[in-house]
Amino acid sequence: MDERAALALVADVVPDTGDDAAVVDDLAVTTDMLHERTDLPDGVTPYTVGWRSVAVSLSDLAATGARAVAAVAAYGAPAFEADALGGFFDGATDVCERVGARYVGGDLDAHDELTVATTAVGRLDGTAALTRSGVTPGERLCVTGELGRTAAALGLFERADGERSADESRDQDRRRANELFRFTPRVATGRAIAEHATAALDVSDGLARSAHMLAAASGCGVTVDGDRLPVHSAVDEVVAGAADRCEAATFVGEDFELLFAVPDERLSAVREASPVAVTELGRVTETGVTMDGEPLPDRGYTHGADGDGSS
C-alpha cells in the first residue's frame, strides 16, 4: 500500500482527519514527520532541520487559513549533541516567530536515524476552514510565491556532495541550499485569502499532484498554462533547459506554497490582501487535469517505505 492509499484508508476510518489539517472546535491541528534518509540531505544544518521540520506543519495550517498558535516536536536521534540540539531549537523557534507562533517544546528519544515528528496548532477565529473541495468550473487557479525552491536546494546539496576539490564552492552551495530549504510558511497569506478562496492546499506534493488532488476533491478539472509557472530563480543555478525548469517547478514538490481557486471577481482582492505574489496559473474546468492542452501526469512527491520520495 502506497502513501496515498494509506491516507485514503485513514480518511475512511477517521473522517475528522481533514485535508491539510484537522479542524476541531475552532482549532486546526496537524502533524508531520521527517526522516534523515528521505528528507534531510547531507549538508543540512541542525538549524535548518529545526526550521524545516516545524515549517512543514505550519504550512498545513496555512492551507486552512488558520492563525498559527504553537508547535511542538518529538526529536529522535542516535545520540544527543549540544550543538545539534541547540541549532535545532533555534531553527524551530525562529520559524515559529516568523509566523507569529510559539515553539513550546516536545519530546526527546533515542532512534536509529535522525527523525523529527512535529505538531502545529492554529485557531480559525470563528471563520470557516479552507478545504480542498468547493471549487466551481470557471474559477481562477492560483499559486503563491515561486515554485522549484526545493528542487534547486536538492540540486545544490547534490552538487556540493559531489565536489572534491573546490572547498569554497562546496561551502557556498551548501549555504545556499540551506537558505532555500528554510522556506517561510504562508500563514499570513492563508489568512488573507481565506475569505476569498473557495479551496486551497499546500503544494507539498508538487504542483501537478496538488492540482489532481484539488480537482478530485471537487469533482472537476483544472487547466494550467505552463508559461505562467512562477519558477524560482535558484532553479537556473542547477538545471539547464525549459524541460528541466518545468520538471523542477511542477513535479519535484516540497515547495510549500499554496494552490487555491478563487472566483473571477475576487482575484484582485486576493492580490491586494496577500503579502506575497499571487500568480494566476489557469482555470477550473469541468473535467480533466491538463497543462498547455495536454494531460498533466499525476506525479509528485510521495513518502514511501523504500526511501524514495519521488513517484
Phi, psi and omega per residue, in radians:
M1 nan 2.174 3.119
D2 -1.462 3.121 -3.042
E3 -1.047 -0.742 -3.067
R4 -1.174 -0.678 3.092
A5 -1.168 -0.673 3.119
A6 -1.128 -0.718 3.117
L7 -1.143 -0.654 3.096
A8 -1.111 -0.673 3.100
L9 -1.109 -0.765 3.119
V10 -1.064 -0.757 -3.123
A11 -1.091 -0.597 3.109
D12 -1.202 -0.679 -3.072
V13 -1.436 -0.637 -3.097
V14 -2.177 1.472 -3.023
P15 -1.138 -0.291 -3.125
D16 -1.467 0.130 -3.112
T17 -1.136 -0.445 3.138
G18 1.307 -2.865 -3.126
D19 -1.736 -1.646 3.084
D20 -1.308 -0.470 3.109
A21 -2.626 2.681 3.026
A22 -1.456 2.576 3.132
V23 -2.081 2.103 -3.113
V24 -2.370 2.018 3.073
D25 0.868 0.924 3.082
D26 1.283 0.057 3.068
L27 -1.822 2.415 2.989
A28 -1.837 2.234 -3.061
V29 -2.272 2.351 -3.134
T30 -2.572 2.715 3.122
T31 -2.468 2.586 -3.108
D32 -2.516 2.792 3.126
M33 -2.370 2.322 3.062
L34 -2.063 2.443 3.123
H35 -2.075 2.547 -3.138
E36 -1.020 -0.797 -3.041
R37 -1.175 -0.614 -3.030
T38 -1.805 -0.391 -2.984
D39 -2.147 -0.249 -3.000
L40 -2.209 1.646 -3.091
P41 -1.120 2.802 3.015
D42 -1.004 2.324 3.139
G43 1.821 -0.160 3.080
V44 -1.253 2.277 -3.130
T45 -1.433 2.749 3.059
P46 -0.972 -0.656 3.118
Y47 -1.062 -0.780 3.128
T48 -1.152 -0.666 3.101
V49 -1.041 -0.800 3.131
G50 -1.115 -0.784 -3.141
W51 -1.068 -0.938 -3.023
R52 -1.196 -0.674 -3.124
S53 -1.012 -0.774 -3.138
V54 -1.366 -0.614 -3.088
A55 -1.090 -0.590 -3.111
V56 -1.137 -0.605 3.086
S57 -1.314 -0.679 3.072
L58 -1.074 -0.566 3.095
S59 -1.134 -0.640 3.072
D60 -1.083 -0.704 3.076
L61 -1.086 -0.707 3.141
A62 -1.006 -0.659 -3.097
A63 -1.186 -0.333 3.103
T64 -1.611 -0.217 -3.051
G65 1.475 0.234 -3.096
A66 -1.412 2.722 2.985
R67 -1.503 2.127 -3.121
A68 -1.198 2.328 -3.113
V69 -1.944 -0.921 -3.046
A70 -2.754 2.841 3.085
A71 -2.498 2.604 3.028
V72 -2.287 2.824 -3.133
A73 -2.483 2.440 2.953
A74 -1.759 2.102 -3.008
Y75 -1.966 2.036 3.091
G76 -2.048 2.368 -3.103
A77 -2.697 2.746 3.106
P78 -1.084 -0.506 3.123
A79 -2.656 2.668 3.099
F80 -1.762 2.139 3.141
E81 -2.128 2.417 -3.034
A82 -1.026 -0.785 -3.101
D83 -1.146 -0.736 -3.127
A84 -1.152 -0.768 3.132
L85 -1.168 -0.739 3.136
G86 -1.082 -0.763 3.114
G87 -1.116 -0.736 3.130
F88 -1.039 -0.865 -3.100
F89 -1.130 -0.629 3.094
D90 -1.108 -0.774 3.136
G91 -1.141 -0.755 3.131
A92 -1.100 -0.727 3.140
T93 -1.160 -0.757 -3.072
D94 -1.159 -0.696 -3.130
V95 -1.217 -0.596 3.063
C96 -1.110 -0.787 3.134
E97 -1.100 -0.567 3.135
R98 -1.033 -0.561 -3.081
V99 -1.922 0.233 3.080
G100 1.390 0.376 3.124
A101 -1.938 -3.114 3.110
R102 -2.213 2.416 2.970
Y103 -1.577 2.143 -2.972
V104 -2.127 0.436 3.003
G105 1.816 -2.588 -3.089
G106 2.740 -2.232 -3.058
D107 -2.553 2.686 3.056
L108 -2.135 2.469 3.129
D109 -2.735 2.717 3.060
A110 -1.337 2.477 3.136
H111 -2.692 2.685 -3.052
D112 -1.315 -0.249 2.997
E113 -2.520 2.720 3.106
L114 -1.041 2.099 -3.121
T115 -2.433 2.334 -3.129
V116 -2.258 2.199 3.043
A117 -1.978 2.144 -3.090
T118 -2.034 2.600 3.036
T119 -2.258 2.334 3.109
A120 -2.168 2.535 -3.121
V121 -2.192 2.373 3.095
G122 -2.359 2.925 3.095
R123 -2.041 2.468 3.114
L124 -1.597 -0.182 3.082
D125 0.915 0.701 3.050
G126 1.500 -0.092 3.118
T127 -1.606 2.731 3.123
A128 -1.276 2.448 3.120
A129 -1.266 2.475 2.972
L130 -1.219 2.459 3.063
T131 -2.215 -3.079 3.127
R132 -1.533 -0.134 -3.109
S133 -1.931 2.822 3.079
G134 2.037 -0.003 -3.120
V135 -1.389 2.774 -3.105
T136 -2.235 2.399 3.085
P137 -0.888 2.403 -3.102
G138 1.812 -0.342 3.133
E139 -1.242 2.791 3.126
R140 -1.446 2.444 3.044
L141 -1.763 2.173 -3.024
C142 -2.292 2.793 3.059
V143 -2.438 2.566 3.104
T144 -1.533 2.766 2.965
G145 1.027 -2.447 -3.080
E146 -2.289 2.690 -3.083
L147 -1.920 2.649 3.094
G148 1.718 0.052 -3.103
R149 -1.031 -0.846 -3.116
T150 -1.224 -0.651 3.089
A151 -1.017 -0.730 3.112
A152 -1.130 -0.754 3.132
A153 -1.071 -0.793 3.134
L154 -1.066 -0.683 3.102
G155 -1.118 -0.675 3.127
L156 -1.244 -0.700 3.061
F157 -1.039 -0.762 -3.125
E158 -1.143 -0.725 3.138
R159 -1.130 -0.715 3.118
A160 -1.123 -0.673 -3.138
D161 -1.175 -0.454 -3.112
G162 -1.550 -0.233 3.136
E163 -1.189 2.470 3.130
R164 -2.249 -0.157 -3.074
S165 -2.216 -0.701 -3.032
A166 -1.598 1.565 -3.118
D167 -1.063 -0.677 -3.119
E168 -1.129 -0.760 3.115
S169 -1.119 -0.701 3.127
R170 -1.085 -0.779 3.128
D171 -1.134 -0.700 3.118
Q172 -1.095 -0.763 3.134
D173 -1.092 -0.723 -3.134
R174 -1.197 -0.684 3.091
R175 -1.089 -0.791 -3.129
R176 -1.134 -0.730 3.136
A177 -1.097 -0.723 3.107
N178 -1.114 -0.698 3.099
E179 -1.053 -0.760 -3.123
L180 -1.187 -0.576 3.131
F181 -1.202 -0.372 -3.095
R182 -1.637 1.252 3.133
F183 -1.320 2.749 3.060
T184 -1.635 2.058 3.097
P185 -1.032 2.435 -3.024
R186 -1.487 0.810 -3.104
V187 -1.102 -0.823 -3.140
A188 -1.090 -0.683 3.122
T189 -1.176 -0.738 3.097
G190 -0.999 -0.734 3.096
R191 -1.105 -0.691 -3.070
A192 -1.216 -0.628 -3.075
I193 -1.585 -0.164 -2.997
A194 -1.002 -0.645 -3.091
E195 -1.428 -0.115 -3.099
H196 -1.970 -0.666 -3.051
A197 -1.303 2.633 3.084
T198 -1.677 -0.349 3.105
A199 -2.873 2.708 -3.133
A200 -2.790 2.755 2.968
L201 -2.747 2.786 3.084
D202 -1.526 2.651 -2.993
V203 -1.585 0.838 -3.125
S204 -1.238 -0.507 -3.122
D205 -1.650 0.090 -3.109
G206 1.768 2.679 -3.099
L207 -1.042 -0.807 -3.070
A208 -1.074 -0.908 -3.122
R209 -1.120 -0.658 3.121
S210 -1.127 -0.668 3.088
A211 -1.091 -0.713 3.092
H212 -1.126 -0.715 3.133
M213 -1.093 -0.773 -3.139
L214 -1.096 -0.775 -3.134
A215 -1.134 -0.767 -3.110
A216 -1.129 -0.693 -3.100
A217 -1.145 -0.505 -3.101
S218 -1.825 -0.040 -3.136
G219 1.121 0.729 -3.132
C220 -2.428 -2.802 3.084
G221 -2.304 3.027 3.035
V222 -2.481 2.660 3.046
T223 -2.223 2.386 -3.069
V224 -2.057 2.395 3.037
D225 -1.651 1.892 -3.070
G226 -1.035 -0.503 -3.135
D227 -1.215 -0.270 -3.104
R228 -1.642 -0.058 -3.105
L229 -1.012 2.163 3.113
P230 -1.451 1.537 -3.038
V231 -1.468 2.263 3.137
H232 -1.096 2.428 -3.091
S233 -1.065 -0.462 -3.120
A234 -1.149 -0.386 3.128
V235 -1.023 -0.642 -3.121
D236 -1.198 -0.217 3.096
E237 -1.353 -0.312 -3.029
V238 -2.200 -0.209 3.135
V239 -2.273 2.845 3.089
A240 -2.356 2.279 3.085
G241 1.836 2.588 -3.083
A242 -1.102 -0.644 -3.105
A243 -1.117 -0.740 -3.139
D244 -1.220 -0.615 3.089
R245 -1.118 -0.749 3.122
C246 -1.121 -0.723 3.101
E247 -1.033 -0.808 -3.110
A248 -1.101 -0.695 -3.067
A249 -1.443 -0.388 -2.966
T250 -1.845 -0.629 -2.937
F251 -2.083 -0.401 -3.038
V252 -1.178 -0.766 3.083
G253 1.472 -2.949 -3.140
E254 1.098 0.496 3.099
D255 -1.564 -0.466 3.060
F256 1.049 0.558 2.896
E257 -1.484 3.075 3.129
L258 -1.897 2.231 3.018
L259 -1.798 2.253 -3.073
F260 -2.640 2.861 3.090
A261 -2.009 2.558 -3.099
V262 -2.599 2.456 3.076
P263 -1.085 2.672 -3.118
D264 -0.864 -0.823 -3.012
E265 -1.249 -0.141 -3.126
R266 -1.824 -0.116 -3.043
L267 -1.092 -0.750 -3.141
S268 -1.096 -0.705 3.131
A269 -1.135 -0.668 3.107
V270 -1.099 -0.790 -3.121
R271 -1.123 -0.651 3.119
E272 -1.222 -0.616 -3.071
A273 -1.424 -0.511 -3.037
S274 -1.291 2.314 3.091
P275 -1.321 -0.165 3.076
V276 -2.170 2.889 -3.112
A277 -1.095 2.484 3.051
V278 -2.074 2.193 -3.128
T279 -1.916 2.262 3.023
E280 -1.407 2.025 -3.086
L281 -1.615 -0.509 -3.048
G282 3.053 -2.558 -3.049
R283 -2.353 2.752 2.930
V284 -1.470 2.308 -3.086
T285 -2.095 3.138 3.134
E286 -1.215 -0.827 -3.090
T287 -2.572 2.867 3.031
G288 1.397 2.642 3.050
V289 -2.147 1.938 -3.006
T290 -2.284 2.764 2.957
M291 -2.296 2.184 -3.135
D292 0.941 0.643 3.068
G293 1.471 -0.063 3.133
E294 -1.954 2.625 3.104
P295 -0.980 2.324 3.108
L296 -1.616 2.026 -3.102
P297 -1.004 2.463 3.079
D298 -1.453 1.358 -3.030
R299 -2.363 2.459 3.136
G300 3.126 -2.706 -3.082
Y301 -1.417 2.325 3.094
T302 -2.413 2.314 3.016
H303 -1.333 2.130 -3.104
G304 -2.260 2.691 -3.138
A305 -1.172 -0.330 -3.116
D306 -1.460 -0.012 3.105
G307 1.484 0.012 -3.141
D308 -1.684 2.094 -3.082
G309 -1.451 -0.179 -3.079
S310 -1.825 2.746 3.075
S311 -2.741 nan nan
